[in-house]
Amino acid sequence: MLKNYFKIAIAVLKRRKFFTFISLFGISFTLTILIVLTAFIDKVVGDDYPDRKRERSLYITRLEEIGKDGHSSGTPSYYFLNQYAASLKTPEKITLFSGFSGTNTYINNKKIAVNYKYTDASYWDILEYQFLEGKPYNRQQIENGEHVAVISDDMKKEYFGDVGSVVGKYIEADNIKYKVNGVVKSLPITSYMLYSDIYLPFTVAKTDYKHKGYLGDCMAILLASSKDMVSEMHEEYEQAIRKAPLESDQFTSMFSHADPYIASYVNTGNEKNSGVTIVLSVLGGFIFLFMLLPTLNLVNINITRIMERSSEIGVRKAFGASSRTLVYQFIVENIILTLLGGMIGIVLSVIALYFINNAGLISNLDLTINFTVLFCGLLVCLVFGLISGVYPAWRMSKLNVVTALKAQ
Amino acid sequence: MYRHLFKLIWNKRKQNFLLMSEMLVSFLVIFAVFTMLVYNYQNYRKPIGIDYENVWVINYSGDIGLKDIDSIHTFYETLIRNMKSMPELKEVCFSSSNVPFAQVTIQDGFDYNNKHVNGVNSYTVSDDYKDVLNVKMIEGRWFNKTDAVSRYQPVIINDHLKDEMFGNEPAVGKIYGNGADKNKNQVIGVVQDIKFKGDYSEVGYERFRRLDSAGLRWADRFLIKVTPDADAAFEGRLYKLVAGQMKNSHVEIEYLTNKRKNINYFALVPMIILSIVSCFLIINVALGLFGVLWYNISRRRSEIGLRRAIGATGRAVSWQLVMEAMILATFSLIIGSFFAMQFPLLNVFDLSAGIYLTALGLSILFIYLLVLVCAFYPGKQAAAIYPAVALHEE
C-alpha cells in the first residue's frame, strides 16, 4: 500500500513542477537554517574538549553581592574561592583558575596579541587537554614559582612558526620570558571559560591574586567522585555560601552557585534573571516565528494542490473510498514531499557549514553535523509535514462528491 | 469601482483567509526587521564626535609599587616625558577604564533642581583628553590647570544631558550637588555627543570629571595620539618603555580603530543574520503568493473569458485582478498595523515613536510592492485569455 502511495506521490509532484519547486524550496531552506543553528548550539554547548568529565563537574563562575543602593556582580576572587570552595568536603578534586586577559608581544617587528590565563596544578588533572608536545607544569614547579607556561598550538605557530618541538624554548609575553613546558590543542573562543593562548601558574601572576576582596577574576570547577554525588556537592556549596560572612556592611545578601556546565555558561550573574530562561525564551521565540511563515506557506500551497485534484478525489469517493483513506494517503504524500525537501536541506546545510568553517569567522570552531543534529532535522521535517498536511487534508475530506465531479 | 472590489473580496474572505494570514505574518516579520534597520541607521547617521584614527589605548593593571601621592606624581611625570620624547607619539592623556569603544560601563546619577536622572556615564579624564580625541565643545571650555584650585568640582556634560537637565538655558555656570562647596559640582562646558559604544549605539548621558593628583593612584588607562607612520617597531619600543617602568603590571596596547570594529560587530552581526534570514523568508512567501494567485486566476477562466467577450480590455481585466490582490493585502495590513501600532503606543524597548512609524510606513510599502509584483504576471496571463477558448464548453 505504501509503495502505491509513494508512486502516486511522485506522479503528483511531477505534474505540477512549479508548486513542487516552491514547497521543496521552502522546506529545504528552512531546514538548512535550523540545522546550521543546531550545529552551532551543539558545538558551543556540547563540545566537551577538554572537560570530558562534565557530567560529574560543577562550575562556579559568578558572585553577586546585593546592597541597599545597588549590586556588584562578577567573577569571584581567588581568596573567596579558596575560603569557601576549596574547603568543601564532597568534591574529589577542585581547581581554581582565572579568566583570560589580553596582552601583547612584539617579536621580529611583528605584534602578536596574546591571551593569558592563570591556573593551579589540579587544572590539568580535571581537564583532559590534548598535549601535542611536552606536559603540564606540576605542583612542585608552581610552588617554586618557576616561570613556565603551557601554550596552545595556534600560539606556537604564530610565535615560533612551523618548527619542531618548542618544549624548553622561551616565549616572551607581557614583558616576561616563560619556558614552554607543553603545547596543547587550541580551543575556540566560544569555550570562554577554558580558552587561552598561554596558561601560566598562579604564582607568577604580577598582580596580588590573593587579595582579600570577594570579587576578582577567578572561577572554579568542582569534580565529584561520581554522578550521584553532584547534587550533594551543589548543596554543600550552597550551605557554605549561606554561612559565609558578607564582605562589608554595604551589602545585605550574596549569591553564588555551583552549576552544571550549560547553566554556568549562560549565567549573567543576576539572581533574578536566570541566564538559562533568557536564552531559551529568546531562542524559542525566534524559532517559532521563523517556522511559522514557511508552515503557513506550505499549508497554502497544499490547499491549492488539493483543490486541483478535486476531480480525482471525487472519483475515488464515488468508488467508495472513505474520507479516512484519502486523508491518510494525502498525509503520507505530504510527508514524502517534506522528507525529500529535508534531504535537499541536509545537502545544502553540509555545503553551508563547509563555507562557514572555511570563512574562519571564529577560529577553531569546526561545525559538524552529528546524529543529534540530523535527528532534530528529521523531526522538524516530520512535524512540518504533519502540520502542513492536516488542515488541507481535512478540507479535502469535506469535498462533496457531486460538486467535485462536476465539469470545471 | 473600489467599493465593488471590496465587496467581492469581503464575500470571499473565508476562502482567502490563509492568504491573508500569510501576508499578516510576513508584515509582522518585515516590521521587526525594518524597526531594527531604521534604529541602527538613525544611530549611524549621527556624527561619532571624536577623531579615533591614530589613537591607541594603553591598558595597565596592578599597582606601580608606590604609595605616596608625590612619588606617584613624579613617576607619571617622568614616564610621560619619556613617552613624549618619542617622535611618533604626539599627545598622551589619562582616562578611566570606559575609553571609547570599550565594553566597560561606569554609571551613576545626576540631580539638579529636584530632577534626578539615572544611567549617566561617568568619565574621569585628564586635561589633554580633548587634544588626544579632538572632542568638540559647544559651550564653555575643557578642563585646564586652573581647575585644580577651583571653588567647586568642575564638570563637563554632553549635549544630550544638557537638554535633559537644563532645557534651553545655558548650562555653563550651573551648580548642583549637596554638601560643602568643594563637594558641589559646577558645569564648565558642554561637549558634542560622543558615540562611546560604537557607530550603531544610541548616545547616552555623559559627564566628564577632571582627574586630579589624588586620582592618579587609581589611573589605569593611557590614551595616546600617534603619527600616521607609527608602526609595530615603534609600538614595541613604547611597550618596552611602559612595561619596563611598571614591573608589577600587565600592559596591553590596543588601537581605537580595532576596538571600534569589534564593538560594531555586536550590532552588525545580528542585523546581517536577520536580514539574510528574512530575505529567504520573503522569497519563500513571494513564490507561495505567486503560485496561489496564479492558481486562483486560472480557476476563473470562464468568468474572465465572459468579461472579455462582452468587451473588457485586457488591461482592465489584469487591473481588476491585481487590485483584488491589493485589497486582500489591505485587509491584512489593517490588522497588522493595529498590532504594530501597539509598539510606539506602549513605548516598547524605549525606542522613539518616530522609528516605529518609519518602520511601519516602510513595511506597508514593502508588502504592497511584494503583492503587486506577485500578482502582476498572473494578471498579465489572465489578460491574454482568448474569449473563444475560455468559453469553450469543456
Interface residues (C-beta under 8 A of the other chain):
Chain A: F18 F19 F21 I22 F25 G26 F29 T30 I33 S101 G102 T103 N104 Y106 N109 K110 K111 D174 N175 K206 T207 D208 L289 F290 L292 L293 P294 L296 N297 V299 N300 I301 I303 T304 M307 E308 A407 Q408
Chain B: L18 L19 S21 E22 V25 S26 L28 V29 S61 G62 D231 A232 A233 E235 G236 Y239 K240 A243 G244 K247 N248 S249 H250 V251 E252 I253 E254 V277 F280 L281 I283 N284 V285 L287 G288 G291 V292 Y295 N296 R299 E394
